């Protein structure tokens, strides 16, 4: 088995080959997202052609994904003209192999379910903190997509209703306060030179910076307490580069434990385990499932034809033997 997998983000595209056991031939490419959806599809085809022959394709991508049709249901202006893109149709026409397409956080959650920190957990939530806040809901081992493939948009939880502005999407919402972007904004108001997560944690010992980090962690916790009260999950997985900081995960656990209602204790809060390979592996797994369905369908079709032929010969044998034909 040789499955090509791509994880399409707004900044970079990660790619690799999965053989059913591990990912190899890993590469990373610039997305050049501002050039739009049509350019992106050409870029994806170029990348896939570098891998030679393969049996199926798995795509993890930013945007709301109609995974049944393999198309983008909705994407914001980070990738212009990406909404409506028929990814499966485009790639199946080019490569003549089955193509599975899924939202990037959903794919990452499946990667963690089958290969990572959520292995053995059938009901869990996955959140990633970066430019915004992405989410995935896994129920009974399957992704819950919602009615329009936008379920688990946890970044849209209203946490500060006093800050809602009619002309600003997600104003007053979780991702405006709990994302890495929000942390950088907070800290830059104190020291404009600290413009990314790495620089911020290098300045961790400064009391005024520590205070901003602590305030940001509180924002993360508000959303998590809400989600635990709604879903009562066995596990919550937290991902995103900045969540690798030990102080953050420890403080999140402690503060959630303080704030949660007594009857909802027991949810395990853990870091994701696969890093930037989670989306790739999740997409590869979905492609494998699709490939197996196609193979079974073809096998059943052949068996059906064979069974029909056997029935015909039996009819001929008995009819001729009895002289009724």
Steps between C-alpha positions, in 0.01 A plus 500: 500500500629844405286800592595860425389744771496879508420741783410837349533799731488872436881530518639160406409165346638189666522185290609140530439136416334256741554127455245385756752513784691827485539823308811558290630729224380795710525842336376854564404759240380861500125525447500847342137510610443858388513382136167324552333164466573430132870562549494284813357204311775528240751515784352186657519312169865601458582373849321169449679440170833505687400175677463275196234227519263458794172323573294778657520864616409646840452876529482693828417863434405831656138600453163337559502176304210302356677168555224304324553685172867583556456875451547823693167606650637836617838668536584852613715749313825343620468285185302709248251318275545172689132469595333241277830349381436140382823355636404133459378548143812696399744245645311187392499634144875564516617183679221241452511382863255540792527835683389570859464864612451624858532817706848536649401488869265207439780317320740577785248364753475176301878480485512529878218243535674230298867577562542758775388634836133403457565135415237295682269799560169494311356831622725804517549859390804640324590870497789673327620848593672702231383783277151409621354214702412185308298211634388144438238281667549122501194299605510120508820510295357718220521870417188702571481743208180690574226587252718713270837338572593772749447318829760558772561864410599556860665828411148640470403447866392839635713571807486880504154616382584855597757506217274384217510728193252447217760578236769265639480123458560307824522818706448412864576136422748246633756518221535875544622441857645145519692465171875547471418813300315632805797429728738685268262795483482517881875482547585744220291761681760470779812444287469537123819301438341177628315412183483120511455218749868409519606853592217528751606192694865606489377804698289285733682607819404863452204561736306715255535235225413216738183691595391519135569129448295418810213715380507322165499157667186606687336564162592148384351356817167684465435325169611159624272514805208581269582209271539252784162600637340452156671181380628329818780342292748242626787700350585841360809525280671837466728574206687785336868584528467718807319226693831314516590733789476292819384796708192551283367145513565470873322828575209413272447172686522667840264785418244278327496279807432804719223634276315186392172390657548207740292259291713555189843413632704226336569639151865442415666805343800403293729635234474356151766240433575506128604860446477615139452144368151462653311643202707301251440172681129569546460577130697188409275287722189639330652429159573145608138451608379640168742278307379190686138591425582535132685167498213325679250654259701376201545159661126470565427603141732229366348244737153604383596444138663167585193393698280595205710288266486201737122534523475512120707182459297319767179599327634374170615172656171421671280626217691301237507192722126509554426586141313817584713739297 
